[in-house]
């Protein structure tokens, strides 16, 4: 078994002596084996330091890392935990974000609007998540959503009305997402809350359920929204056509 002084361990792990001591203070790293007044670390310390580095790079806090390491120590595979985490945090869309300049936004959504209105529009768009300030440009998380907004404005719908319908649909979708998550939590996650803790196999099962939910959500929502739109459009156009027919009959010249 290799023996490392603290400075040697730091070099091997690609970290610093200060970090190693901080990890020990937080309970992330076991203390070294003491020989006299000198501490010696082994390969298990090195492996753990490398794992800590990977977890920190993925944005985990020291508290979460401590929990994951505890799972590792009790025989559960951290890979199972991270596999579930990846499924839970991966994007649910394959859409690639884009960028847009202020001039492009104004040309599309704000011709004829003064500076105060444009500033208010930008604040509204950021709040709804259409765009995000990114230096001299704006990041567009969903170019599809921005395109839909542009098409509605081009059709003559006021931008304020587009913002309002976007807010309402966002809130409606949040309710739908909550129902799906509650369903899985009630019938899948809850059973893992009982007992000493989930096994690697159980974590894998949960990850698979969440993975399978991705296409299922769209498969459920798409037909429902399609049928609802079909009914609503037919009702609305039917009323309009009836009104138009009555109007044409009223103004038609007598034969």
Rosetta constraint file for C-alpha pairs under 8 A:
AtomPair CA 1 CA 42 HARMONIC 6.43 0.50
AtomPair CA 1 CA 43 HARMONIC 6.88 0.50
AtomPair CA 2 CA 41 HARMONIC 7.89 0.50
AtomPair CA 2 CA 42 HARMONIC 5.38 0.50
AtomPair CA 2 CA 43 HARMONIC 6.15 0.50
AtomPair CA 3 CA 40 HARMONIC 5.62 0.50
AtomPair CA 3 CA 41 HARMONIC 5.45 0.50
AtomPair CA 3 CA 42 HARMONIC 4.97 0.50
AtomPair CA 3 CA 43 HARMONIC 7.60 0.50
AtomPair CA 4 CA 8 HARMONIC 5.46 0.50
AtomPair CA 4 CA 9 HARMONIC 5.38 0.50
AtomPair CA 4 CA 40 HARMONIC 5.24 0.50
AtomPair CA 4 CA 41 HARMONIC 4.85 0.50
AtomPair CA 4 CA 42 HARMONIC 6.10 0.50
AtomPair CA 5 CA 9 HARMONIC 6.13 0.50
AtomPair CA 5 CA 38 HARMONIC 7.70 0.50
AtomPair CA 5 CA 39 HARMONIC 6.33 0.50
AtomPair CA 5 CA 40 HARMONIC 5.08 0.50
AtomPair CA 5 CA 41 HARMONIC 6.31 0.50
AtomPair CA 6 CA 10 HARMONIC 6.18 0.50
AtomPair CA 6 CA 17 HARMONIC 6.35 0.50
AtomPair CA 6 CA 20 HARMONIC 7.81 0.50
AtomPair CA 6 CA 39 HARMONIC 7.25 0.50
AtomPair CA 6 CA 40 HARMONIC 7.07 0.50
AtomPair CA 6 CA 41 HARMONIC 7.08 0.50
AtomPair CA 7 CA 11 HARMONIC 6.40 0.50
AtomPair CA 7 CA 16 HARMONIC 7.64 0.50
AtomPair CA 7 CA 17 HARMONIC 5.94 0.50
AtomPair CA 8 CA 12 HARMONIC 6.24 0.50
AtomPair CA 9 CA 13 HARMONIC 6.05 0.50
AtomPair CA 9 CA 41 HARMONIC 7.10 0.50
AtomPair CA 9 CA 46 HARMONIC 6.68 0.50
AtomPair CA 10 CA 14 HARMONIC 5.90 0.50
AtomPair CA 10 CA 15 HARMONIC 4.96 0.50
AtomPair CA 10 CA 16 HARMONIC 5.06 0.50
AtomPair CA 10 CA 17 HARMONIC 5.63 0.50
AtomPair CA 10 CA 20 HARMONIC 7.16 0.50
AtomPair CA 11 CA 15 HARMONIC 6.36 0.50
AtomPair CA 11 CA 16 HARMONIC 7.25 0.50
AtomPair CA 12 CA 46 HARMONIC 7.39 0.50
AtomPair CA 13 CA 46 HARMONIC 6.13 0.50
AtomPair CA 13 CA 49 HARMONIC 6.30 0.50
AtomPair CA 13 CA 50 HARMONIC 5.91 0.50
AtomPair CA 15 CA 19 HARMONIC 6.70 0.50
AtomPair CA 15 CA 20 HARMONIC 7.59 0.50
AtomPair CA 16 CA 20 HARMONIC 6.44 0.50
AtomPair CA 17 CA 21 HARMONIC 6.34 0.50
AtomPair CA 18 CA 22 HARMONIC 6.21 0.50
AtomPair CA 19 CA 23 HARMONIC 6.10 0.50
AtomPair CA 20 CA 24 HARMONIC 6.31 0.50
AtomPair CA 20 CA 29 HARMONIC 7.62 0.50
AtomPair CA 20 CA 49 HARMONIC 7.98 0.50
AtomPair CA 21 CA 25 HARMONIC 6.24 0.50
AtomPair CA 22 CA 26 HARMONIC 6.30 0.50
AtomPair CA 23 CA 27 HARMONIC 6.24 0.50
AtomPair CA 23 CA 28 HARMONIC 5.03 0.50
AtomPair CA 23 CA 29 HARMONIC 5.56 0.50
AtomPair CA 24 CA 28 HARMONIC 5.68 0.50
AtomPair CA 24 CA 29 HARMONIC 4.70 0.50
AtomPair CA 24 CA 30 HARMONIC 6.26 0.50
AtomPair CA 24 CA 31 HARMONIC 6.59 0.50
AtomPair CA 26 CA 62 HARMONIC 7.68 0.50
AtomPair CA 27 CA 66 HARMONIC 7.17 0.50
AtomPair CA 28 CA 62 HARMONIC 7.76 0.50
AtomPair CA 28 CA 65 HARMONIC 7.52 0.50
AtomPair CA 28 CA 66 HARMONIC 5.69 0.50
AtomPair CA 28 CA 69 HARMONIC 7.50 0.50
AtomPair CA 29 CA 45 HARMONIC 6.97 0.50
AtomPair CA 29 CA 48 HARMONIC 7.23 0.50
AtomPair CA 29 CA 49 HARMONIC 7.54 0.50
AtomPair CA 30 CA 45 HARMONIC 7.40 0.50
AtomPair CA 32 CA 39 HARMONIC 5.17 0.50
AtomPair CA 32 CA 40 HARMONIC 5.21 0.50
AtomPair CA 32 CA 41 HARMONIC 4.99 0.50
AtomPair CA 32 CA 42 HARMONIC 7.98 0.50
AtomPair CA 33 CA 39 HARMONIC 5.44 0.50
AtomPair CA 33 CA 40 HARMONIC 5.11 0.50
AtomPair CA 33 CA 41 HARMONIC 6.38 0.50
AtomPair CA 34 CA 38 HARMONIC 5.68 0.50
AtomPair CA 34 CA 39 HARMONIC 4.48 0.50
AtomPair CA 34 CA 40 HARMONIC 6.21 0.50
AtomPair CA 35 CA 39 HARMONIC 6.27 0.50
AtomPair CA 35 CA 40 HARMONIC 7.40 0.50
AtomPair CA 41 CA 45 HARMONIC 6.09 0.50
AtomPair CA 41 CA 46 HARMONIC 7.79 0.50
AtomPair CA 42 CA 46 HARMONIC 6.62 0.50
AtomPair CA 43 CA 47 HARMONIC 6.10 0.50
AtomPair CA 44 CA 48 HARMONIC 6.17 0.50
AtomPair CA 45 CA 49 HARMONIC 6.09 0.50
AtomPair CA 46 CA 50 HARMONIC 6.26 0.50
AtomPair CA 47 CA 51 HARMONIC 6.29 0.50
AtomPair CA 48 CA 52 HARMONIC 6.09 0.50
AtomPair CA 49 CA 53 HARMONIC 6.18 0.50
AtomPair CA 50 CA 54 HARMONIC 6.38 0.50
AtomPair CA 51 CA 55 HARMONIC 6.23 0.50
AtomPair CA 52 CA 56 HARMONIC 6.07 0.50
AtomPair CA 52 CA 65 HARMONIC 7.07 0.50
AtomPair CA 53 CA 57 HARMONIC 6.15 0.50
AtomPair CA 54 CA 58 HARMONIC 6.41 0.50
AtomPair CA 55 CA 59 HARMONIC 6.61 0.50
AtomPair CA 55 CA 60 HARMONIC 5.64 0.50
AtomPair CA 55 CA 65 HARMONIC 6.87 0.50
AtomPair CA 56 CA 60 HARMONIC 5.17 0.50
AtomPair CA 56 CA 61 HARMONIC 6.89 0.50
AtomPair CA 56 CA 62 HARMONIC 7.87 0.50
AtomPair CA 60 CA 64 HARMONIC 6.15 0.50
AtomPair CA 60 CA 65 HARMONIC 6.38 0.50
AtomPair CA 61 CA 65 HARMONIC 6.24 0.50
AtomPair CA 62 CA 66 HARMONIC 6.09 0.50
AtomPair CA 63 CA 67 HARMONIC 6.53 0.50
AtomPair CA 64 CA 68 HARMONIC 6.28 0.50
AtomPair CA 65 CA 69 HARMONIC 6.09 0.50
AtomPair CA 66 CA 70 HARMONIC 6.15 0.50
AtomPair CA 67 CA 71 HARMONIC 6.33 0.50
AtomPair CA 68 CA 72 HARMONIC 6.30 0.50
AtomPair CA 68 CA 78 HARMONIC 6.37 0.50
AtomPair CA 68 CA 81 HARMONIC 7.40 0.50
AtomPair CA 69 CA 73 HARMONIC 6.17 0.50
AtomPair CA 69 CA 78 HARMONIC 7.38 0.50
AtomPair CA 70 CA 74 HARMONIC 6.32 0.50
AtomPair CA 71 CA 75 HARMONIC 6.65 0.50
AtomPair CA 71 CA 76 HARMONIC 5.35 0.50
AtomPair CA 71 CA 77 HARMONIC 7.26 0.50
AtomPair CA 71 CA 78 HARMONIC 6.82 0.50
AtomPair CA 72 CA 76 HARMONIC 5.00 0.50
AtomPair CA 72 CA 77 HARMONIC 5.57 0.50
AtomPair CA 72 CA 78 HARMONIC 5.52 0.50
AtomPair CA 76 CA 80 HARMONIC 7.61 0.50
AtomPair CA 76 CA 199 HARMONIC 6.40 0.50
AtomPair CA 76 CA 200 HARMONIC 5.90 0.50
AtomPair CA 77 CA 81 HARMONIC 6.95 0.50
AtomPair CA 77 CA 200 HARMONIC 6.27 0.50
AtomPair CA 78 CA 82 HARMONIC 6.08 0.50
AtomPair CA 79 CA 83 HARMONIC 5.76 0.50
AtomPair CA 80 CA 84 HARMONIC 6.33 0.50
AtomPair CA 80 CA 200 HARMONIC 5.47 0.50
AtomPair CA 80 CA 201 HARMONIC 8.00 0.50
AtomPair CA 80 CA 203 HARMONIC 6.19 0.50
AtomPair CA 80 CA 204 HARMONIC 6.44 0.50
AtomPair CA 81 CA 85 HARMONIC 6.23 0.50
AtomPair CA 81 CA 200 HARMONIC 7.58 0.50
AtomPair CA 81 CA 203 HARMONIC 6.78 0.50
AtomPair CA 82 CA 86 HARMONIC 6.01 0.50
AtomPair CA 83 CA 87 HARMONIC 6.43 0.50
AtomPair CA 83 CA 204 HARMONIC 7.59 0.50
AtomPair CA 83 CA 207 HARMONIC 7.16 0.50
AtomPair CA 84 CA 88 HARMONIC 6.19 0.50
AtomPair CA 84 CA 203 HARMONIC 6.43 0.50
AtomPair CA 84 CA 204 HARMONIC 6.89 0.50
AtomPair CA 84 CA 206 HARMONIC 7.24 0.50
AtomPair CA 84 CA 207 HARMONIC 4.90 0.50
AtomPair CA 85 CA 89 HARMONIC 6.05 0.50
AtomPair CA 86 CA 90 HARMONIC 5.68 0.50
AtomPair CA 87 CA 207 HARMONIC 6.08 0.50
AtomPair CA 87 CA 210 HARMONIC 6.87 0.50
AtomPair CA 87 CA 211 HARMONIC 6.41 0.50
AtomPair CA 88 CA 207 HARMONIC 7.67 0.50
AtomPair CA 88 CA 210 HARMONIC 7.20 0.50
AtomPair CA 92 CA 214 HARMONIC 6.71 0.50
AtomPair CA 95 CA 142 HARMONIC 6.72 0.50
AtomPair CA 95 CA 143 HARMONIC 7.92 0.50
AtomPair CA 96 CA 141 HARMONIC 7.53 0.50
AtomPair CA 96 CA 142 HARMONIC 7.32 0.50
AtomPair CA 96 CA 143 HARMONIC 7.85 0.50
AtomPair CA 97 CA 139 HARMONIC 7.05 0.50
AtomPair CA 97 CA 140 HARMONIC 5.45 0.50
AtomPair CA 97 CA 141 HARMONIC 4.55 0.50
AtomPair CA 97 CA 142 HARMONIC 5.68 0.50
AtomPair CA 97 CA 143 HARMONIC 6.44 0.50
AtomPair CA 98 CA 139 HARMONIC 5.93 0.50
AtomPair CA 98 CA 140 HARMONIC 4.90 0.50
AtomPair CA 98 CA 141 HARMONIC 6.63 0.50
AtomPair CA 98 CA 142 HARMONIC 7.41 0.50
AtomPair CA 98 CA 143 HARMONIC 6.30 0.50
AtomPair CA 99 CA 137 HARMONIC 6.61 0.50
AtomPair CA 99 CA 138 HARMONIC 5.49 0.50
AtomPair CA 99 CA 139 HARMONIC 4.47 0.50
AtomPair CA 99 CA 140 HARMONIC 5.27 0.50
AtomPair CA 100 CA 104 HARMONIC 6.34 0.50
AtomPair CA 100 CA 105 HARMONIC 6.94 0.50
AtomPair CA 100 CA 137 HARMONIC 5.88 0.50
AtomPair CA 100 CA 138 HARMONIC 5.28 0.50
AtomPair CA 100 CA 139 HARMONIC 6.56 0.50
AtomPair CA 100 CA 140 HARMONIC 6.96 0.50
AtomPair CA 101 CA 105 HARMONIC 6.39 0.50
AtomPair CA 101 CA 136 HARMONIC 7.38 0.50
AtomPair CA 101 CA 137 HARMONIC 4.76 0.50
AtomPair CA 101 CA 138 HARMONIC 6.02 0.50
AtomPair CA 102 CA 106 HARMONIC 6.16 0.50
AtomPair CA 102 CA 137 HARMONIC 6.66 0.50
AtomPair CA 102 CA 138 HARMONIC 7.31 0.50
AtomPair CA 103 CA 107 HARMONIC 6.07 0.50
AtomPair CA 104 CA 108 HARMONIC 6.19 0.50
AtomPair CA 105 CA 109 HARMONIC 5.84 0.50
AtomPair CA 105 CA 110 HARMONIC 7.08 0.50
AtomPair CA 106 CA 110 HARMONIC 4.36 0.50
AtomPair CA 106 CA 111 HARMONIC 6.07 0.50
AtomPair CA 106 CA 118 HARMONIC 7.38 0.50
AtomPair CA 107 CA 111 HARMONIC 5.63 0.50
AtomPair CA 108 CA 150 HARMONIC 6.46 0.50
AtomPair CA 109 CA 150 HARMONIC 6.64 0.50
AtomPair CA 109 CA 153 HARMONIC 6.86 0.50
AtomPair CA 109 CA 159 HARMONIC 7.14 0.50
AtomPair CA 110 CA 118 HARMONIC 6.60 0.50
AtomPair CA 113 CA 117 HARMONIC 5.91 0.50
AtomPair CA 113 CA 118 HARMONIC 6.35 0.50
AtomPair CA 114 CA 118 HARMONIC 6.23 0.50
AtomPair CA 115 CA 119 HARMONIC 6.10 0.50
AtomPair CA 116 CA 120 HARMONIC 6.25 0.50
AtomPair CA 117 CA 121 HARMONIC 6.03 0.50
AtomPair CA 118 CA 122 HARMONIC 6.15 0.50
AtomPair CA 119 CA 123 HARMONIC 6.30 0.50
AtomPair CA 120 CA 124 HARMONIC 6.21 0.50
AtomPair CA 121 CA 125 HARMONIC 6.08 0.50
AtomPair CA 122 CA 126 HARMONIC 6.09 0.50
AtomPair CA 123 CA 127 HARMONIC 6.14 0.50
AtomPair CA 124 CA 128 HARMONIC 6.28 0.50
AtomPair CA 124 CA 163 HARMONIC 7.46 0.50
AtomPair CA 125 CA 129 HARMONIC 6.19 0.50
AtomPair CA 125 CA 130 HARMONIC 5.20 0.50
AtomPair CA 125 CA 131 HARMONIC 6.04 0.50
AtomPair CA 125 CA 163 HARMONIC 7.55 0.50
AtomPair CA 126 CA 130 HARMONIC 5.89 0.50
AtomPair CA 126 CA 131 HARMONIC 5.15 0.50
AtomPair CA 126 CA 132 HARMONIC 5.64 0.50
AtomPair CA 126 CA 133 HARMONIC 7.74 0.50
AtomPair CA 128 CA 163 HARMONIC 7.88 0.50
AtomPair CA 128 CA 166 HARMONIC 7.67 0.50
AtomPair CA 128 CA 167 HARMONIC 6.75 0.50
AtomPair CA 129 CA 141 HARMONIC 7.46 0.50
AtomPair CA 130 CA 140 HARMONIC 6.26 0.50
AtomPair CA 130 CA 141 HARMONIC 6.80 0.50
AtomPair CA 130 CA 142 HARMONIC 6.96 0.50
AtomPair CA 130 CA 145 HARMONIC 7.03 0.50
AtomPair CA 130 CA 146 HARMONIC 6.35 0.50
AtomPair CA 131 CA 138 HARMONIC 5.89 0.50
AtomPair CA 131 CA 139 HARMONIC 5.54 0.50
AtomPair CA 131 CA 140 HARMONIC 4.72 0.50
AtomPair CA 131 CA 141 HARMONIC 6.61 0.50
AtomPair CA 132 CA 138 HARMONIC 5.33 0.50
AtomPair CA 132 CA 139 HARMONIC 4.96 0.50
AtomPair CA 132 CA 140 HARMONIC 6.46 0.50
AtomPair CA 132 CA 141 HARMONIC 7.69 0.50
AtomPair CA 133 CA 137 HARMONIC 6.50 0.50
AtomPair CA 133 CA 138 HARMONIC 4.61 0.50
AtomPair CA 133 CA 139 HARMONIC 6.25 0.50
AtomPair CA 134 CA 138 HARMONIC 5.08 0.50
AtomPair CA 134 CA 139 HARMONIC 5.92 0.50
AtomPair CA 140 CA 146 HARMONIC 7.66 0.50
AtomPair CA 142 CA 146 HARMONIC 6.62 0.50
AtomPair CA 143 CA 147 HARMONIC 6.05 0.50
AtomPair CA 144 CA 148 HARMONIC 6.23 0.50
AtomPair CA 145 CA 149 HARMONIC 6.30 0.50
AtomPair CA 146 CA 150 HARMONIC 6.21 0.50
AtomPair CA 147 CA 151 HARMONIC 6.17 0.50
AtomPair CA 148 CA 152 HARMONIC 6.25 0.50
AtomPair CA 149 CA 153 HARMONIC 6.25 0.50
AtomPair CA 149 CA 162 HARMONIC 6.51 0.50
AtomPair CA 150 CA 154 HARMONIC 6.06 0.50
AtomPair CA 151 CA 155 HARMONIC 6.17 0.50
AtomPair CA 152 CA 156 HARMONIC 6.72 0.50
AtomPair CA 152 CA 157 HARMONIC 5.67 0.50
AtomPair CA 152 CA 162 HARMONIC 7.07 0.50
AtomPair CA 153 CA 157 HARMONIC 4.89 0.50
AtomPair CA 153 CA 158 HARMONIC 6.10 0.50
AtomPair CA 153 CA 159 HARMONIC 6.12 0.50
AtomPair CA 153 CA 162 HARMONIC 7.40 0.50
AtomPair CA 157 CA 161 HARMONIC 6.69 0.50
AtomPair CA 157 CA 162 HARMONIC 6.89 0.50
AtomPair CA 158 CA 162 HARMONIC 6.48 0.50
AtomPair CA 159 CA 163 HARMONIC 6.23 0.50
AtomPair CA 160 CA 164 HARMONIC 6.28 0.50
AtomPair CA 161 CA 165 HARMONIC 6.19 0.50
AtomPair CA 162 CA 166 HARMONIC 6.06 0.50
AtomPair CA 163 CA 167 HARMONIC 6.22 0.50
AtomPair CA 164 CA 168 HARMONIC 6.29 0.50
AtomPair CA 165 CA 169 HARMONIC 6.06 0.50
AtomPair CA 166 CA 170 HARMONIC 5.99 0.50
AtomPair CA 167 CA 171 HARMONIC 6.22 0.50
AtomPair CA 168 CA 172 HARMONIC 6.16 0.50
AtomPair CA 169 CA 173 HARMONIC 6.06 0.50
AtomPair CA 170 CA 174 HARMONIC 6.22 0.50
AtomPair CA 171 CA 175 HARMONIC 6.49 0.50
AtomPair CA 172 CA 176 HARMONIC 6.47 0.50
AtomPair CA 173 CA 177 HARMONIC 6.06 0.50
AtomPair CA 174 CA 178 HARMONIC 6.05 0.50
AtomPair CA 175 CA 179 HARMONIC 6.32 0.50
AtomPair CA 176 CA 180 HARMONIC 6.55 0.50
AtomPair CA 177 CA 181 HARMONIC 6.21 0.50
AtomPair CA 178 CA 182 HARMONIC 5.93 0.50
AtomPair CA 179 CA 183 HARMONIC 6.12 0.50
AtomPair CA 180 CA 184 HARMONIC 6.43 0.50
AtomPair CA 180 CA 217 HARMONIC 7.87 0.50
AtomPair CA 181 CA 185 HARMONIC 5.98 0.50
AtomPair CA 182 CA 186 HARMONIC 5.91 0.50
AtomPair CA 183 CA 187 HARMONIC 6.31 0.50
AtomPair CA 184 CA 188 HARMONIC 5.28 0.50
AtomPair CA 184 CA 189 HARMONIC 6.54 0.50
AtomPair CA 185 CA 189 HARMONIC 4.51 0.50
AtomPair CA 185 CA 190 HARMONIC 5.73 0.50
AtomPair CA 186 CA 190 HARMONIC 5.55 0.50
AtomPair CA 187 CA 191 HARMONIC 7.19 0.50
AtomPair CA 188 CA 192 HARMONIC 7.36 0.50
AtomPair CA 188 CA 206 HARMONIC 6.92 0.50
AtomPair CA 189 CA 193 HARMONIC 6.95 0.50
AtomPair CA 189 CA 206 HARMONIC 7.23 0.50
AtomPair CA 190 CA 194 HARMONIC 7.41 0.50
AtomPair CA 192 CA 197 HARMONIC 6.77 0.50
AtomPair CA 192 CA 198 HARMONIC 5.64 0.50
AtomPair CA 192 CA 202 HARMONIC 7.73 0.50
AtomPair CA 193 CA 197 HARMONIC 7.03 0.50
AtomPair CA 193 CA 198 HARMONIC 7.81 0.50
AtomPair CA 198 CA 202 HARMONIC 5.78 0.50
AtomPair CA 198 CA 203 HARMONIC 6.36 0.50
AtomPair CA 199 CA 203 HARMONIC 6.28 0.50
AtomPair CA 200 CA 204 HARMONIC 6.17 0.50
AtomPair CA 201 CA 205 HARMONIC 6.30 0.50
AtomPair CA 202 CA 206 HARMONIC 6.31 0.50
AtomPair CA 203 CA 207 HARMONIC 6.16 0.50
AtomPair CA 204 CA 208 HARMONIC 6.18 0.50
AtomPair CA 205 CA 209 HARMONIC 6.30 0.50
AtomPair CA 206 CA 210 HARMONIC 6.30 0.50
AtomPair CA 207 CA 211 HARMONIC 6.06 0.50
AtomPair CA 208 CA 212 HARMONIC 6.10 0.50
AtomPair CA 209 CA 213 HARMONIC 6.24 0.50
AtomPair CA 210 CA 214 HARMONIC 6.96 0.50
AtomPair CA 212 CA 216 HARMONIC 6.61 0.50
AtomPair CA 213 CA 217 HARMONIC 5.93 0.50
AtomPair CA 214 CA 218 HARMONIC 7.15 0.50
AtomPair CA 215 CA 219 HARMONIC 6.09 0.50
AtomPair CA 216 CA 220 HARMONIC 6.13 0.50
AtomPair CA 217 CA 221 HARMONIC 6.11 0.50
AtomPair CA 218 CA 222 HARMONIC 5.67 0.50
AtomPair CA 219 CA 223 HARMONIC 6.96 0.50
AtomPair CA 220 CA 224 HARMONIC 6.64 0.50
AtomPair CA 221 CA 225 HARMONIC 6.06 0.50
AtomPair CA 222 CA 226 HARMONIC 6.01 0.50
AtomPair CA 223 CA 227 HARMONIC 6.05 0.50
AtomPair CA 224 CA 228 HARMONIC 6.10 0.50
AtomPair CA 225 CA 229 HARMONIC 5.97 0.50
AtomPair CA 226 CA 230 HARMONIC 6.13 0.50
AtomPair CA 227 CA 231 HARMONIC 6.26 0.50
AtomPair CA 228 CA 232 HARMONIC 6.10 0.50
AtomPair CA 229 CA 233 HARMONIC 5.82 0.50
AtomPair CA 230 CA 234 HARMONIC 6.10 0.50
AtomPair CA 231 CA 235 HARMONIC 6.14 0.50
AtomPair CA 232 CA 236 HARMONIC 6.07 0.50
AtomPair CA 233 CA 237 HARMONIC 5.88 0.50
AtomPair CA 234 CA 238 HARMONIC 5.63 0.50
AtomPair CA 235 CA 239 HARMONIC 6.27 0.50
AtomPair CA 236 CA 240 HARMONIC 6.33 0.50
AtomPair CA 237 CA 241 HARMONIC 5.89 0.50
AtomPair CA 238 CA 242 HARMONIC 6.09 0.50
AtomPair CA 239 CA 243 HARMONIC 6.18 0.50
AtomPair CA 240 CA 244 HARMONIC 6.07 0.50
AtomPair CA 241 CA 245 HARMONIC 5.98 0.50
AtomPair CA 242 CA 246 HARMONIC 6.19 0.50
AtomPair CA 243 CA 247 HARMONIC 6.19 0.50
AtomPair CA 244 CA 248 HARMONIC 6.12 0.50
AtomPair CA 245 CA 249 HARMONIC 6.09 0.50
AtomPair CA 246 CA 250 HARMONIC 6.14 0.50
AtomPair CA 247 CA 251 HARMONIC 6.40 0.50
AtomPair CA 248 CA 252 HARMONIC 5.89 0.50
